[in-house]
Amino acid sequence: RTLTHEGRERGYRLHVPESLDFGQPAALVLSLHGGGGNADLHRRMDGFEELADEKGFIVVYPNGTGKLQNAILTWNGGTCCGYAQQNNVDDVGFIRALIAELESEYAIDPQRIYVTGMSNGGIMAYRLACEASDLIAAIAPVAGTLNYEPCQPAQPVSVIHFHGMDDTHLPYDGGVGADSLIGVDFASVQESLDFWMTFNGCNPQPQTETFADIRHQVWDECRQETAVELYTIIGGKHAWPGSAGPAWAGGDEPTQTISASELIWEFFAAHSKP
């Protein structure tokens, strides 16, 4: 399916479970591909279509932009990435238009609109939390940090973030990744979470549990019942935890200790808009 925005034809993949009962408004999850990817590659990796069938929500996979229509696509997440950033593409406007189009066709619960994304898609999820907090209840960036300034959200947004400590594309501690092709100086994971923990008014002392290669931290007591959580994969690289394989051919292998997608849906289900 396509939507024209700013004179560009933008593609997206939509998955509506056959079992969905539209007597009840459904949650909507937007899942954003990584830089250089596209909606088709991403939907085969993240497993959200199967989860949507099981849990009863709608999932949409939008495409970023690039020189080609359907390959090597990026999102304008602020200081990153690629074509979308260089051409100052209004991806926030596109996502707003896409949500409005889906709301006109389906009974979508406006309190339960969520965004997740991998890498550049995670960076874009953070930008959407900054600029579309009126629409979005929670975000789930995987291997992507907050690289948009000034971030001035109108409302608190819940955040769950997944990141490998040994990520060489988008480093856990920020800076330029050793294997990064773009040379962007990225914000760190902690800087990204500190912003939202402070803005959401959370308790700055996290509850921490560690198991196998996972460190899980929760900042709670946030305003409007929001939350901020971080799953750090010790020794983990640039990958989507629990997915069947690397995010792209030759990419890093994901941990199988946790399923990011299942944890993301649990978090989304617990955090609708106040």
Backbone hydrogen bonds, N-H to C=O, Kabsch-Sander energy under -0.5 kcal/mol:
donor,donor_aa,acceptor,acceptor_aa,energy
3,L,10,R,-2.4
5,H,3,L,-0.6
5,H,8,R,-2.8
8,R,5,H,-2.1
10,R,3,L,-3.1
10,R,8,R,-0.7
12,Y,1,R,-2.5
13,R,61,Y,-2.6
15,H,59,V,-2.8
16,V,14,L,-0.5
20,L,17,P,-1.6
22,F,20,L,-0.7
24,Q,21,D,-1.8
26,A,107,A,-3.0
28,L,112,R,-2.4
29,V,58,I,-2.8
30,L,114,Y,-2.7
31,S,29,V,-0.5
31,S,60,V,-2.5
32,L,30,L,-0.5
32,L,116,T,-2.5
33,H,62,P,-0.6
36,G,73,L,-2.5
37,G,34,G,-2.0
37,G,73,L,-0.7
42,H,38,N,-2.2
43,R,39,A,-2.5
44,R,40,D,-1.2
45,M,41,L,-0.8
45,M,42,H,-0.8
46,D,42,H,-2.4
47,G,43,R,-0.7
51,L,47,G,-1.5
52,A,48,F,-2.7
53,D,49,E,-1.9
54,E,50,E,-2.0
55,K,51,L,-3.2
56,G,52,A,-2.4
57,F,52,A,-1.0
58,I,27,A,-2.7
59,V,15,H,-2.2
60,V,29,V,-2.6
61,Y,13,R,-3.4
63,N,11,G,-2.4
65,T,74,T,-2.3
68,L,71,A,-0.5
72,I,36,G,-0.8
73,L,37,G,-1.9
74,T,65,T,-2.7
77,G,75,W,-1.4
77,G,80,C,-2.5
79,T,77,G,-0.5
79,T,147,N,-2.2
84,A,81,C,-0.5
85,Q,81,C,-1.6
86,Q,82,G,-2.8
87,N,83,Y,-2.4
88,N,85,Q,-1.2
89,V,84,A,-2.7
91,D,89,V,-1.8
94,F,90,D,-1.9
95,I,91,D,-2.6
96,R,92,V,-2.4
97,A,93,G,-2.4
98,L,94,F,-2.6
99,I,95,I,-2.6
100,A,96,R,-2.4
101,E,97,A,-2.4
102,L,98,L,-2.5
103,E,99,I,-2.5
104,S,100,A,-1.5
105,E,101,E,-0.8
105,E,102,L,-0.6
106,Y,102,L,-2.7
108,I,106,Y,-1.5
109,D,26,A,-3.0
112,R,109,D,-2.2
114,Y,28,L,-2.7
115,V,138,A,-1.8
116,T,30,L,-3.0
117,G,140,A,-1.4
118,M,32,L,-2.1
119,S,142,V,-3.3
121,G,118,M,-2.7
122,G,119,S,-0.5
123,I,119,S,-2.3
124,M,120,N,-2.0
125,A,121,G,-1.8
126,Y,122,G,-2.0
127,R,123,I,-1.9
128,L,124,M,-2.6
129,A,125,A,-2.0
130,C,126,Y,-1.8
131,E,127,R,-2.5
132,A,128,L,-2.8
135,L,132,A,-1.8
136,I,132,A,-2.1
137,A,113,I,-2.7
138,A,113,I,-0.8
139,I,158,S,-2.4
140,A,115,V,-2.2
142,V,117,G,-2.7
143,A,141,P,-0.5
143,A,162,F,-3.1
147,N,145,T,-0.8
152,Q,150,P,-0.8
158,S,137,A,-2.1
159,V,227,A,-2.3
160,I,139,I,-2.1
161,H,229,E,-2.3
162,F,141,P,-2.2
163,H,231,Y,-2.1
165,M,233,I,-2.7
166,D,236,G,-2.5
167,D,164,G,-1.4
174,G,171,P,-1.8
175,G,186,F,-2.9
177,G,169,H,-0.6
179,D,168,T,-3.0
180,S,168,T,-0.5
180,S,177,G,-1.3
186,F,175,G,-2.1
186,F,184,V,-1.1
189,V,172,Y,-2.6
192,S,188,S,-1.8
193,L,189,V,-2.4
194,D,190,Q,-3.0
195,F,191,E,-1.9
196,W,192,S,-1.4
197,M,193,L,-3.0
198,T,194,D,-2.3
199,F,195,F,-2.8
200,N,196,W,-2.9
201,G,198,T,-1.0
202,C,197,M,-2.7
203,N,220,D,-3.2
207,Q,218,V,-2.6
208,T,206,P,-0.5
209,E,216,H,-2.5
211,F,214,I,-2.4
214,I,211,F,-2.9
215,R,232,T,-2.4
216,H,209,E,-3.3
217,Q,215,R,-0.5
217,Q,230,L,-2.8
218,V,207,Q,-2.3
219,W,228,V,-3.3
220,D,218,V,-0.7
222,C,226,T,-0.7
223,R,200,N,-3.4
225,E,222,C,-0.9
226,T,223,R,-1.8
228,V,219,W,-1.7
229,E,159,V,-2.7
230,L,217,Q,-2.5
231,Y,161,H,-3.1
232,T,215,R,-3.0
232,T,230,L,-0.6
233,I,163,H,-2.5
233,I,231,Y,-0.5
234,I,213,D,-2.8
234,I,232,T,-0.8
236,G,233,I,-2.0
239,A,237,K,-1.5
242,G,255,T,-3.0
243,S,240,W,-2.2
251,G,248,W,-2.7
252,D,238,H,-0.6
260,A,241,P,-2.4
260,A,258,I,-0.6
261,S,241,P,-0.5
263,L,259,S,-2.3
264,I,260,A,-3.0
265,W,261,S,-2.3
266,E,262,E,-2.2
267,F,263,L,-2.2
268,F,264,I,-3.0
269,A,265,W,-3.1
270,A,266,E,-1.2
271,H,267,F,-0.7
271,H,268,F,-1.4
273,K,111,Q,-3.3
